[in-house]
Amino acid sequence: MPNAVSCRKLKREFKMPEITISMAAGRTEEQKIGMMRDITQALVKNLGVDADNVVIQINEAPLHHKMKGGKTFVERAAAAKK
């Protein structure tokens, strides 16, 4: 049976959402920071958590390491310029 300390820890962990975002590289630091702030505020509003408990991590892939429709993002950008 869990003790009071482990129950408090579990409740605290439950209220700490962690969001991971995977995206192609290329956005500015300002864009990424703005996105993370907006997501944080959405979680505060909709989940009722404290902003200090929200963890957000961005995983960026180089454009030649990300593919859509059978073409890398580099290939897609080159095709769009033609």
N, C-alpha and C positions, 0 to 999 in steps of 0.2 A: 504494500500500500504506500503511495507517495506521501512524503511528509510535506509540511507547510512550505518549506523553502523550495522544494522542487515544484510544487503547484504554482507558487508565485513566479518562478523562473519560466515555467511552461506558459503561463498567461502572458508574460512579458514577451516571450518569443513569438507567440501567436499574433501579437499586435505589431510585429516588426515585419512588414511586407518587404520582400526583396525582389526587385524587378531587373531582368536582364534583357537588354535590347541588342539584337543583332542587325547590323546594317552595313551597307557598302561605305567605304571610306570616302571622304570628300566634303563633308559638312564642316563649317567653321566651328571653332570653340564656342563662340557666342550662340550659334544655333543649337549646339548640343546642350549647353548649359540652360538655355531657355526651354528646351524640350524637357529636360530633367526637372526643372522647377515646375513646369505645367503638370507633369505627371505626379510630382509630389503633392501639389495642391489638389489634384483630382482624388488622390488616395486619402488625403486629409478630409476632404468633403464627403466622399462616398463611403469610406470605410471607417471614418471616425478615429483614425490613428493620429498620433502626434507626428509632425513633420520630422522631428529628431529621430524617429524610429524607422523612417523610410530609407531603404538602401537601393540605389540604382547604379547599375553597371552597364556600360556600353562596350560591346565587342564589335570592332570594325574589321571588315575584311578588305584587303586590297582589291581594286576593281578587276584585276586579272585572276582573283581567287573566288569570284562570285559569278554565278551563271544564272541566266533566265532564258527560257525558250531555246536552250541548246547553244547559246552564245554567251561568252563572257561579257561583263559590263564594258570592258575596253572595246570588244568587237561591236557591241551594240552602239556605243558612242561613235565609233568610226563610221558605222553604217548610217547613223542619223545625220552625219555631216555631209554625206554624199547627195 
